[in-house]
Amino acid sequence: MANALEMPKLSQTMEEGSIVKWHKKEGDTVKKGDIIFEIETDKAVIEVESFFEGTLLKIVVPEGQVVPVASTVGFIGQPGEKIPEVVPPPSSAQPTAQELPKQTAVKPSAPVQQEKVPTKTEISSIPAKKMPESKPVASAPERLKISPRAKALAQSCAIDPSRIRGTGPGGRIVEEDVEAYLAQNKYNEIKITPAAKTLAIKEKIDILRIKGTGDGGRITVADIENAIAEKPKPMSKMRQIIAQRLTQSFSEIPHFYVTVSADMTELMAFRQELKAAGKTFTVTDFILEAVILTLKEFPKLNSRTDGQTVSWRSKVDLGMAVSLEDGLVVPVIRNAEDLSMLELHDIAQDLAGRARQNKLLPDEMTGSSFTVSNMGMMNVENFNAIINPGEAGILAVSSTIPQPVVKDNKIVIRSIMKMTLSADHRIVDGSEAALFINAIKTKLEDIKLWKSLTL
């Protein structure tokens, strides 16, 4: 019997996934270890290898569909082998019958007293109450009523028929309605290149809504391509989750911000010395280590709260924001307080590299206790970051920029790096936030500390 391919469960919190790409098509030969498809979870896009050898006999779940974990997504076997009958799993975007809420009887908490029925005289003396306006109930959009001939005409003319008022039975759009609509909008006066019209028909672009930029207002292919680019596109699952989590965080967590400027001049020079000696520590390594050391001194910043209780974390599981083409992921450096500088460097490099290749597992991106977001390589003077839900703060690190500063009563040029702490005001007060971020600054400016950790 053919082997079933299932939507894998890649973490304890993963409940569903979406196949974003099949690397094989039906009839292709598959070897054990071949990448067979890519799935998108709420954390990242991950390649899935095949545990079987044979031929991809059937694809059950197409690209783009979200299904629960353990759902059968395809079959691998020998050509001609019988495939079990499988009902394609429902997309999680639509609730199944089992998911629909059941009506339950509500028991009154107290006996219900029978109301007195007012007399006619009493009714006339009661002031009239303004009835609350009923809110419209959202319903599925109605199917467009249009005749086949009218639909074909609208399509050949590259127009949107939903804007046309139908005069046929039940408001149905008929061919005469389309012709009248074209005449009303002076369709025959529109100038459009043949290639542009062909593209508009293919991509369902309404040319009546396009302003041509060609000679004499002619609509060109470039105009249609711009209209295609402006069409609404669904956000990726990763982008949707990012939007959901950050909206939740900014709405529920009372953020406040503290900014300091660290003098990185000596540290940058020391880093060059290390580089010459074959030790290629990055600026991020020093920032991460300074944060780790400081979190041990200020346990409130390494805690979490639900608004009523506070939970302290004995370990520093440091999140490190990594920017991707379609979003942002936060790989977690586990038990960071136990790592040497060299171990910290190696783990950070590995996590960041695999994050950019979409090779992180979901469990490697969950459970952080504090996050560092470093945009120093992007020529940013200062920025504020939004706290990851479940954490007490996040440190936003900006670029190191040469600036004139006063040192020893003289104006000199120093390499200055601004850092902004976003803190949860429910468990962190301003004074503690100020002490915390200044402790990080002090460590970054302490060259003796870095010599003891790296030499």
C-alpha positions in Angstrom: 0.0 0.0 0.0 1.2 3.5 -0.7 2.8 5.5 2.1 0.9 8.6 3.3 2.7 11.9 3.7 1.4 13.9 6.7 1.6 17.5 7.8 4.3 17.2 10.4 4.0 18.6 13.9 7.3 20.5 14.3 6.7 21.9 17.8 4.5 21.4 20.8 2.5 24.6 20.0 2.1 23.8 16.2 -1.5 23.0 15.4 -1.7 23.6 11.7 0.5 24.4 8.7 0.3 25.5 5.1 2.1 23.9 2.1 3.6 26.8 0.3 5.5 24.8 -2.3 5.6 21.2 -3.6 9.1 20.4 -4.8 7.8 17.3 -6.6 4.8 16.9 -8.9 2.6 13.8 -9.3 4.6 11.1 -11.2 8.0 12.4 -10.1 10.5 9.9 -8.5 11.2 10.6 -4.8 14.3 9.4 -2.9 14.6 9.2 0.8 15.9 12.5 2.1 14.6 14.5 -0.9 12.9 17.8 -0.1 9.3 17.0 -1.0 7.5 20.2 0.1 7.8 23.4 2.1 5.4 24.3 4.9 4.7 27.6 6.5 4.0 27.6 10.2 3.3 30.7 12.4 7.1 30.9 12.8 8.8 30.2 9.5 8.9 28.4 6.2 10.5 24.9 6.7 11.6 22.3 4.2 10.2 18.8 4.7 12.2 15.7 3.7 10.7 12.5 2.5 11.1 9.4 4.6 10.0 7.2 1.7 11.2 6.2 -1.7 9.1 5.7 -4.8 6.9 7.9 -6.9 4.7 10.8 -5.8 1.4 9.2 -6.7 -1.0 11.8 -5.5 -1.1 15.3 -4.0 -4.0 15.6 -1.6 -3.4 19.1 -0.3 -2.6 21.8 -2.8 -0.2 24.7 -2.3 -1.7 27.5 -0.2 -4.1 25.4 1.9 -3.9 25.4 5.7 -4.6 22.0 7.3 -4.2 20.6 10.8 -1.1 18.6 11.7 -1.2 14.9 11.0 -3.4 15.5 8.0 -2.6 13.4 4.9 -1.2 15.7 2.2 -0.1 13.2 -0.4 1.0 9.6 -1.2 4.3 8.0 -2.2 4.4 4.4 -3.6 5.1 2.4 -6.7 3.4 3.3 -10.0 0.0 1.7 -10.3 -0.2 1.0 -6.5 -3.6 1.5 -5.0 -4.1 4.7 -3.2 -6.5 4.8 -0.2 -9.5 7.0 -0.5 -8.9 10.1 1.5 -11.2 13.1 1.9 -9.2 16.3 1.6 -8.9 17.9 5.0 -10.9 21.1 5.4 -8.9 24.3 5.4 -8.7 25.8 8.9 -9.9 29.1 7.5 -13.4 27.5 7.4 -14.9 26.0 10.6 -15.9 22.4 10.3 -19.1 21.1 11.7 -17.4 19.9 14.8 -15.9 23.4 15.4 -19.3 25.2 15.2 -20.4 26.4 18.7 -23.2 24.4 20.2 -26.2 26.0 21.7 -26.6 25.3 25.4 -29.5 25.9 27.7 -28.9 28.7 30.2 -30.3 28.1 33.7 -31.5 31.2 35.5 -29.6 31.9 38.7 -32.8 33.0 40.4 -36.6 32.4 40.0 -38.0 34.5 37.2 -40.9 36.7 38.5 -43.9 37.3 36.2 -44.0 40.8 35.1 -47.1 42.9 35.7 -49.0 43.6 32.5 -49.6 47.4 32.3 -53.2 48.6 31.6 -54.0 50.7 28.6 -53.9 53.9 30.7 -50.5 53.0 32.1 -49.2 52.3 28.6 -50.2 55.7 27.4 -48.3 57.4 30.3 -45.1 55.5 29.6 -42.6 57.7 27.7 -41.6 56.3 24.4 -38.1 54.7 24.4 -35.9 55.1 21.4 -35.1 51.6 20.1 -31.5 50.8 19.6 -30.5 50.7 16.0 -29.9 47.1 14.8 -26.4 46.5 13.5 -26.1 44.9 10.1 -25.0 41.3 10.2 -22.0 40.6 8.0 -22.9 38.0 5.4 -21.1 36.3 2.5 -21.1 38.4 -0.7 -23.9 37.5 -3.0 -23.0 35.8 -6.2 -23.1 38.2 -9.2 -26.2 37.6 -11.3 -25.1 37.9 -14.9 -26.0 36.1 -18.1 -23.3 34.2 -20.0 -23.4 36.6 -23.0 -23.1 39.6 -20.7 -20.2 38.0 -18.8 -18.4 37.2 -22.0 -18.8 40.7 -23.3 -17.6 42.3 -20.0 -14.6 39.9 -20.0 -13.6 40.7 -23.7 -13.8 44.4 -22.9 -11.7 44.1 -19.7 -14.2 45.7 -17.4 -15.6 44.8 -14.0 -19.3 43.8 -14.4 -20.0 44.1 -10.7 -20.4 47.8 -11.2 -23.2 47.4 -13.6 -26.8 47.6 -12.5 -28.8 44.7 -13.9 -32.2 45.2 -15.5 -33.0 41.5 -16.1 -35.2 39.2 -14.0 -34.2 39.5 -10.3 -31.6 42.2 -11.1 -29.7 40.0 -13.5 -27.1 41.7 -15.7 -27.9 41.1 -19.3 -26.0 41.9 -22.5 -27.9 45.2 -23.1 -26.9 46.4 -19.6 -23.2 45.9 -20.4 -23.5 47.7 -23.8 -25.3 50.6 -22.1 -22.6 50.7 -19.4 -19.9 50.8 -22.0 -21.6 53.6 -23.9 -22.1 55.6 -20.7 -18.4 55.4 -19.8 -17.3 56.3 -23.4 -15.6 52.9 -23.8 -15.0 53.4 -27.5 -12.9 56.5 -26.8 -10.4 54.6 -24.6 -6.9 54.2 -26.1 -5.1 51.0 -25.1 -2.4 49.0 -26.7 -3.3 45.4 -27.8 -0.7 43.9 -25.4 -2.1 46.0 -22.5 -5.6 44.9 -23.2 -4.6 41.2 -23.4 -2.8 41.5 -20.0 -5.8 43.3 -18.5 -8.2 40.5 -19.6 -5.8 37.9 -18.2 -5.4 39.6 -14.8 -9.0 40.8 -14.6 -8.1 44.5 -14.5 -10.9 47.0 -15.1 -9.5 49.3 -17.8 -12.2 51.9 -17.0 -10.4 52.5 -13.8 -7.0 53.0 -15.4 -5.5 56.3 -16.4 -3.2 55.9 -19.3 0.3 57.4 -19.2 1.2 56.8 -22.8 1.0 59.2 -25.8 -2.4 60.9 -25.8 -3.5 59.1 -22.6 -3.0 55.6 -24.1 -3.1 52.8 -21.6 0.2 50.8 -21.9 1.4 47.5 -20.5 3.2 49.5 -17.8 -0.1 51.0 -16.6 -1.7 47.5 -16.4 1.4 46.1 -14.5 1.1 49.0 -12.0 -2.6 48.1 -11.5 -1.7 44.5 -11.0 0.9 45.4 -8.4 -1.7 47.5 -6.5 -4.2 44.6 -6.2 -4.7 43.4 -2.7 -2.6 40.3 -1.9 -3.0 38.0 1.1 -0.4 38.4 3.7 1.8 35.3 4.4 0.9 33.4 7.5 4.2 34.6 9.1 3.2 38.2 8.4 -0.3 37.6 9.8 1.1 36.2 13.0 3.6 39.0 13.3 0.8 41.6 12.9 -1.4 39.7 15.4 1.2 39.3 18.1 2.6 42.9 17.9 -0.9 44.4 17.8 -1.8 42.3 20.9 1.5 43.4 22.6 1.1 47.1 21.9 -2.6 47.0 22.9 -2.2 45.1 26.1 1.3 46.0 27.4 1.9 49.6 28.7 5.2 50.4 27.0 7.6 53.0 28.1 11.0 53.9 26.7 14.4 54.8 28.0 17.3 55.8 25.7 21.0 56.1 26.4 24.1 56.6 24.3 27.1 54.3 24.6 30.6 55.3 23.7 31.8 52.4 21.6 35.1 54.0 20.6 37.4 51.8 22.8 35.3 48.7 22.1 35.5 49.1 18.4 39.3 49.5 18.6 39.5 46.4 20.8 37.4 44.5 18.4 39.9 45.3 15.6 42.7 44.0 17.8 40.8 40.7 18.3 40.1 40.5 14.6 43.8 40.9 13.8 44.5 38.0 16.3 42.0 35.8 14.4 39.0 36.3 16.8 36.2 37.6 14.7 33.7 38.7 17.4 30.8 40.8 16.0 29.4 44.0 17.7 26.3 42.0 18.3 28.2 39.5 20.3 29.3 42.2 22.8 25.8 43.6 23.0 24.3 40.2 23.6 26.8 39.4 26.3 26.3 42.7 28.0 22.6 42.1 28.1 23.0 38.6 29.4 25.2 39.8 32.3 22.8 42.7 33.1 19.7 40.5 33.1 21.2 38.4 35.9 21.6 41.6 37.9 18.0 42.8 37.2 15.7 39.8 37.3 12.5 41.8 36.8 13.6 42.4 33.2 13.9 38.6 32.8 10.3 38.0 34.1 6.9 37.8 32.6 3.4 38.9 33.9 -0.2 38.3 33.1 -1.2 41.6 34.8 -1.9 39.9 38.2 1.1 37.6 38.8 4.8 37.8 38.0 6.9 34.8 37.1 10.7 35.1 37.4 12.9 33.0 35.0 16.0 31.5 36.5 17.6 31.1 33.0 18.3 33.7 30.4 16.8 32.5 27.1 17.8 35.4 25.0 15.9 36.3 21.8 17.8 37.7 18.9 15.7 39.4 16.2 16.6 38.4 12.7 15.1 40.2 9.7 13.9 38.1 6.7 12.5 39.1 3.3 8.9 38.5 4.4 9.1 39.3 8.1 11.0 38.9 11.3 11.9 35.9 13.4 13.4 35.6 16.9 15.7 32.6 17.4 16.4 31.9 21.0 19.8 31.4 22.6 19.0 28.9 25.4 20.7 29.2 28.8 22.7 32.1 27.5 24.2 32.9 31.0 26.1 29.6 30.9 27.9 30.3 27.6 31.4 31.6 27.0 31.8 34.5 24.5 33.1 32.1 21.9 30.1 29.7 22.4 27.7 32.7 22.3 29.3 33.8 19.0 29.1 30.4 17.4 25.4 29.8 18.5 24.3 33.3 17.5 26.0 32.9 14.0 24.4 29.4 13.5 20.9 30.6 14.5 21.0 33.7 12.4 22.3 31.8 9.4 19.7 29.1 9.6 17.0 31.7 10.2 17.8 33.4 6.9 17.7 30.0 5.2 14.3 29.2 6.7 15.9 26.2 8.4 15.0 26.9 12.0 12.6 24.6 13.8 9.6 26.3 15.5 10.9 25.3 19.0 14.0 27.3 18.3 11.9 30.4 18.0 9.8 30.2 21.1 10.2 30.7 24.9 12.6 33.8 24.9 12.7 35.7 28.1 14.1 39.0 26.7 14.9 40.1 23.1 17.6 42.2 21.5 16.8 43.9 18.2 20.0 45.2 16.5 19.6 47.5 13.5 23.1 48.8 13.7 24.0 47.6 10.3 21.1 49.6 8.7 22.3 53.1 9.4 19.6 53.9 12.0 20.1 56.7 14.5 17.4 55.6 16.9 14.2 53.5 17.1 11.7 51.9 19.5 10.8 48.2 19.4 7.6 46.5 20.4 7.9 44.0 23.3 7.3 40.4 22.4 4.3 39.0 24.3 5.4 37.1 27.3 8.5 39.3 27.9 9.2 42.3 30.1 11.3 44.2 27.7 13.2 44.5 24.4 16.4 46.4 23.6 16.5 48.3 20.4 20.1 48.9 19.3 20.9 51.6 16.6 24.0 52.2 14.5 27.4 53.3 15.8 27.9 56.7 14.4 30.9 59.1 14.7 29.7 62.2 16.6 31.2 65.2 18.3 30.9 64.8 22.1 32.4 66.5 25.2 35.0 64.4 26.9 37.4 65.7 29.5 36.1 69.3 28.8 37.1 69.0 25.1 35.0 68.4 22.0 36.1 65.2 20.3 34.8 62.7 17.8 33.6 59.5 19.3 31.8 56.4 18.0 28.3 56.7 19.7 25.6 54.0 19.7 22.1 54.7 21.0 20.1 52.0 22.7 16.4 52.2 23.6 14.8 49.9 26.2 11.1 49.2 25.7 9.8 48.0 29.1 6.5 46.7 30.5 5.4 49.3 33.0 3.3 46.7 34.9 6.4 45.1 36.4 9.2 47.6 35.6 9.4 51.2 36.8 11.3 54.0 35.2 14.1 54.1 37.7 14.8 50.3 37.3 14.7 50.6 33.5 17.2 53.5 33.7 19.5 51.5 36.0 19.2 48.4 33.7 20.1 50.2 30.4 22.9 52.2 32.0 24.3 49.0 33.4 24.5 47.7 29.8 26.1 50.9 28.7 28.7 50.6 31.4 29.6 47.1 30.4 30.0 48.0 26.8 32.4 50.8 27.7 34.4 48.6 30.1 37.4 47.2 28.1 38.8 45.4 31.1 35.6 43.3 31.2 35.9 42.3 27.5 39.6 41.5 27.8 38.8 39.1 30.6 36.0 37.4 28.5 37.9 37.2 25.2 41.6 36.9 25.9 
